[in-house]
Amino acid sequence: MSTNVRIHRDPSAVPDHWTDERTVAVVLGGEGEEVVVLDLGAPDPALRFVAVSEGGPSGVAPLMRAAAEVAREGGGTVLRWIEEADGDVSPTARELGLTGGEEVYRWWRLGLSDADAGAGREAAPEPAPQGAHFEVEIDGDRAVLSHDRAEEGTPEQLIPLLSAALSGLPATHPGLRTAEAYAAPDDDSLTGAFRALGFVPTERRAVEYALPLAS
């Protein structure tokens, strides 16, 4: 099925889609399909343009091609974007001829009925890293955890915080089956805390792709 691609360079034409002063174009396709092209102003043309996409994987690739043309016309040599998908390469990246990218983060999952869910919770707590906290959002039968911290800390420091975020979830939200959280591949402190409490890595991950632009 073909996609009706429309490129808008005038903010007044698509005010609801224009992100900020870095936006150079908005590419629209079918319902809910959108790619915003941002100019980060980097002196390196390979790092200058990024794309932010929304929509299903079957409809974004034609929009990404149009976004790549916008970036090329602006002097860019690479268009970069981050996309979540299961497996090695996202459908969009594969359709654009890419075979891989750089992993940004991976999702980890804990079955809330797992016996290992309480492992490590009895250890004496250490002072938490500066600004560290976990937030929980309930999505159906999943508890989705997000985190923030100013210092890396250690697994031993993060375990009590993560444990506290998980504590009582099945009792307060009947029907919850899993808890999910994400971590960068080099975040050894956070992944160490995940493993200590029984989380396991999943196939779902976010990857930064880089599409070379023809001169």
N, C-alpha and C positions, 0 to 999 in steps of 0.2 A: 504494500500500500504506500503510495507516494505521500510525502509530507509537504504541506504548503508552507514554505519558508519565507518569513518576512523580516527584513533587517531594518531596525529603526535607529537612527543616529540623533534624533531630536528628542530631548527629554520631555518636551511638552506633548509629544505624541503618545508616550507610554509612561506617564508620571508614576504609576503604581509599580512599575518594574525597574525604574531607574534607581540604582542603589545609592550612589553618592557621586562626588566630583571626579572620582576615578573612572566612572563608567564611560565608555566610548561608544558602545552600541548594545542594543538588546535584540536578540534573535528569537522570534516567536514561531512556533509551529502549530501543531494541533492543540486540543484542549489540555491545559496544564503543562505543556512542553515549552521550555524557556531556557535560553542560554544568555547570560550576562557577561560581556567582555569588559574586563577591568585593565586599565593601564596603571601599573604600579610605579612607573617612572624610574625603573632601575636602569642604570647606565649600560648594563649588559643586555643586549637585545634578546638573549636566550632566557632571561629572567624577567622580562618586562611585562608580558601579557599573561593573564590567567583568565580562565573561564569558570563560571559558576552555573551549574545546570540543575534543572528540575524537570522531572518527567520520566516516563518509562524508557527502558533501554532500547526498545524498538524504534523510538521516534527521535532520540537525541542525536544520533550520529549525523544525519543531514544538517542539523542545526550547528553541530560542532564544526562541520566542514565550512559552513558560512562564517562562523566565528573565527576560524583559522584564516580565512581570507581577509577579514577585518584586521586581524593582528598583523598579517603579512603587509597589508597596505600601510600600516602604521610603523613599519620598520622592524617588526619583531622577526625573530628567526625560529622561535619555538612557541607553541601554545601549550600551557600547562593547565591541568585541572585535577581535582581529587574526586574519586568516585568509590562508593561502597559496593561490594559485590561478593558473592560466594565463589571460591575457587581462585585460580591463578590470574586470569585476565577477564575484565568486564566485557560484556557483549558490545558495548559502545567502542571500547578500545580495540577489540578484535576486528570490528567492522571497519575501523579506520586504519587497519594494518599494523597495529602495535602488538608486540608479543609479551610485554611486561612493563613494570614500573617499579617505583620505590614505595615500599609499605610505610604508611603513616601511623596506623594503629590497627590492632586486631581486637575482636570481641572475645571475651571469656564468659563462660557460663557455669553456674552452680545450680545443681538440683537441690531445692530447699529441703527435700526429705533425705538427702544424702547423709550418711553417718559421719562423713568427714567434715560436714559443714561447721562443726564446732571445734575442729582441731586448732590448737594454738590460742584459744580464747582465754585460757586460764593463766597464761604467762603474765608476769608482772609488767604492767604497762610502762613504756618509756615516754618522755615528753614528746608530744607530736611535733612534726615539722611546722615551721611558721606558715600560718594561713591555710593549713591542710584541713579539708573537710570533704565529706561525701554527701551528695544529695540523691534522693530516691524518687523516681517517677513510676507510678503504677500504670502498666499498659496491658490490659487483659489479664492473662495469667503470668505475666512477667513483671519483675521489679527491675527497672533499668537504673543503674547507678552511674552518676557522673562525679568527677572529682576535680579538685583544684588545690594547688599548694605552691608556695613560693620557694620552698626548699625541697630537695629530692628526698631527704630522710633515708630511713632504712626500713626493710620489711618489718622488723620488730616494732618500729614506731607506727607503721601504718596498719598493722594487724588490729589493734584495739579500735581504731577509728572505723575500719571496714566492718569489724565485728559488730560495733554499735549500730552501724547503719542497717545491718541485716537483722539485728536482734528484734524478735517479736513480729517480724513481717507476716509469717503464716497465720499467727493468731489474730492480728489486726486486719489482715486482708485474706480471708478464706478463699481458697481457690488458686492462690499463687503456686506456681510449679517451679519456676526458675528465677534466679537473679542473674543479670547480665551486666558486664562492665567492660570498658575498653582500656587498652594500654599501648603505648608506643613500643616497638620491638626492642629498643635499647633501655627501656625503663625497668631496670632489674629490681629496683625496690618495690615498685607496684606489682610487678608480676610475681615477685617472691611472696608478697602478702596474699595475692590471689591463690597461689599454689598451696600456701599454708592452710588456707581455709577451704580448700577443696575445689576451687575453680579449675576448669580445663579450657584450653584454647579451642576456638571454633574455626571453621573455614571462612567465616565472614570477616572481611577486613577492608580498610580504606587504603587506596593506592593512589599516589600521585603519578599521573601519566604526562609524558612530554611528546607532543606531536611536532616533528620538524616541519618547517614551512619552506616551500620552494621559493627561490629568489626570483 
